[in-house]
Structures are given as structure tokens and as C-alpha cells.
Amino acid sequence: AEGGRNFAVDGGELFTGTPNNWTNVNVPGDVIVNAVAVDAVDPNLVYIGAANELALYRSQDAGASWQRIPLSNEYVGAVTSIAVDSAQRLVYAASDTAGIFRLRDVGTSMVLSGHLLVDEPVLEVAADGSGSGQVFARTAWALYRAEDYGLRWLQVSDLGSAPTALAIAPTTPATIYVGTIDRGLLTSQDGLTWTTANE
């Protein structure tokens, strides 16, 4: 992470530190932590997702205090993954029951500004924070690409295989990596054209 501060989730708890020296971070009492993301521009800005409610928690002081951000009253579920687009001040929260939520960070609070309902659990969401607006999400069977900074989503139809892993590297331009069941690792820089990186 930026500034040498790393965060990790294990057993429903949040930790900070380095690979050989982790310390527990206090979170609100009843929260079982399921996901964590740190803003690439401001390493004190940390987001956690709950396993036991559809809610995010935001810390502006590296985990010293937390603000609860409820995502939905209509669904029961867990936050499975969080991605931060630092350039656009957007946060994407994936869930196991209610798809993907798009929130805008307005400094003092978070505003829910978009929602994609998917009929299966969303396992991962990844965003390029450099300003390109590239955001992707995967389920066990499909990959989705955001358009208009996450206001609309399209299913990626030309992978030729089901996605098993997802990451975006902060190269210039950003590189999207998608692991697949039977086509190896695929890469793209526009989310439209995919190249086999290995077999």
C-alpha cells in the first residue's frame, strides 16, 4: 500500500502492518470484516465491507475511527469486494446478494449513485484509479465492464471462458488481467480486446 501501510482481512478481523508484523485494527463492535480497500492517493482513507450486513465503513484516519455507510435496506447479504477509483472519488462495493453498488465520496459523506443488480454473487470488483474510469467485476460465470464511470454495465462476451481472477495494474494505460478456467491469463488495456498472456 501507499506510504508503507498495508491492510489485510483474516477471520473477520482487520489488520494493518507489514508481512511479518501485523496488528489488529479496531472496527465497530459487531462488524465481521469481509473486504478492505485503501485509496491510492490518500492512504489514510480506508474502506471495509461487512460480512454480516450490506454496509461499508469508511475511515479517514487509517482505521482510528469509522463511519457506517448502509448500502441497502432491501437485501440481506455481505460485501464481497471493494474497489476505489481515486481520480473520480468513486467507490464500488460488490455483494453476494445485491450486485454492485457505486458510491461517490463527497468528502464529508458517501452518496449512493448507482446500482447494478446481478442474479449471482459478485466475487471481485477492480477499478483503475488513474482517471480512465475502467472498472470490472466478476461473478463465477461472467465478467462485467462499467461504462460511464459505473453508471452502466455491460457483460463482456468475448472472453471465451469463465473468469477466475481479476486485477487491474496501474500501468499507463492501465492493464486489466483476467484469469480464466481454460484459456489461461488474458490481458487488455481497453476492456474490449483481450490477448492471451499465457496458456
N, C-alpha and C positions, 0 to 999 in steps of 0.2 A: 504494500500500500504506500501511498504518498507519505512523505515525512517519516518513514520507517515504522509507522504504526500499522499493525495488521489486526484484523478481527477474524474470528472463527466461531462456528457453531458446533457444539458437541453435546449430545444427550439433552437437548432442550435448553442448554445454557449458552451464554455468550462469553467469549474470552478475547483478550487482547494481549499482544506481545510479539515475540519472535519465535521461530520454530522450536527453540529449546527452552523458552521461558514464557509460559502463558499464565495470565492471571484472570480470575473471574471478574466479569463486569456486572454490576448490579442492574437489574431491569425491574420494571414494576412487578410486584409480588406474584400475581397469578399467570404471568406470561410464560408460555413454553416457546422458546425461540426456535424458529424453523429456517430462517433465511437472514442474511445480512448483506448490506452493500454500503460502500463508502463513496462519497463524492470525490471525484478525481481532482477537482480544483480546490476544495476545502476539506482536508482530511478530518476536521472536527465534526463534519456533517455526516452522521451515521444513521442508517435506516435498518430496522429489524422487522421481520414479519413473524406473526404468531402462528403456532401450530394449532392453537385451541380457540381461535376466533378469526374472523375476516377483518383484521386490523393491522395497520403499520404503526410503528413507533419511531419517532424522529428525535434524534439528539443533535443539538448544535454545539455541544461541548464535549465531544468524544466519549459519550456514554455516562457523563456525570448526572444528567437529568434527561427525562424522556417526555415527549408529548404524544398522546394517543391520537391516531387518525383512523376512525372507523371507515371501512370500505363499503359495507352493505348490511342492511337490516333484513334483506330478502333471502339471503342464503346463509347456510351454516357451512363452515369449512375452514381451510388453512391456507396461509400464504406459503407458496412453494418456492418462489424465486423473486428477486428484486433486481432491477437494472436502473441505473441513473444516467441520464443524458445531461451532463453538467452544463454544456453550452446552451441548451434550451431550457434548463431548470425544470426538466420533466423527470418523473419517477414512474416506472412501470412495475406493477405488482401482479405476479401470476398466482393463480389459486387452483386448488384441486376440484372445486365445485362450480365456480362462477366466472371462469375465463380470466381475462386480463383487465386490470384497472389502470387508467392513465391519470396521473395527478400532476398538477403544476405547483411548484414550490414558489410561493409569493413572499417568502421571507419570514413573515410572522406566522404563516399557517400554510396548509396544503389544501388545494382546491381540486376536487374530483372533476376531471374534464373529459372523460371518455371511458367507454367500457365495451369490450368485445366478449360476448358470451360464446363459449365453446362447449361442446357436449362431451368432452372428456377432460381429465386433469391436464393442466398446463404444467409441464415439468421444469422448463427453463425459459427465461427471458434474458436477452442480451441487447445492449444498446451501445452505439458509438457515441462517445461524449464530446467529439471534436467539432460538432456542428453539422455533420452530414445528415443527421436525423435518421440514420439507419437503425432499425430496431427489428429484432426477430424473436419469435417464440416457438417452442416446440412442444408437441404432445408425444405420446408413444408412437403415433402413426403419421403425424403431419407437421410440416414447417409452415409458419405464417410470417409474412413480411408486412411491416407497417408502411402506410403511405400517409402523407400529410402529417408527419410527426406523431403518428399513432392515432389519428382521428379515424382512419380507415385501415382495415387489414385485409390482405389477400393470401389465400393458400398458395404456397409455392408448389407447382405441379410437375416441375421437370427435374426433381432430384433422382428419380428412378429407384428409390429405396426409402425405407423409413428412417427418420433421424434418430440417432442415439446420443448425440452430444452436440453442444452449441457454444461457440465463443466468438468474440469479436476482438481482434488485436488492434491497438491504436497506431497502426502504420499510417502512411499518407499515400494514397487514401486508405481508409480502414479496410482490413481483410476479415471476411467472415469465414469461419471454419465450421463445417457440419460433419460430424461423424455419422456413418450410415451402417445399416445392418449388413449389407452385402456389396457395397460399392467403395468401401474404404473411406478415406477422408476427402471431402470436397471443399474447395475454396472458391470465393467470389469476392469481387470488390464493388459490385453494384447490386448484388442480390438477384440478378436476372440471369447471368451467365455463370455456370458452375464448371470448374475444372477439377479433374481427379488429381489429388496431390500424391496419393499412393494407392496401391491396390489392396 
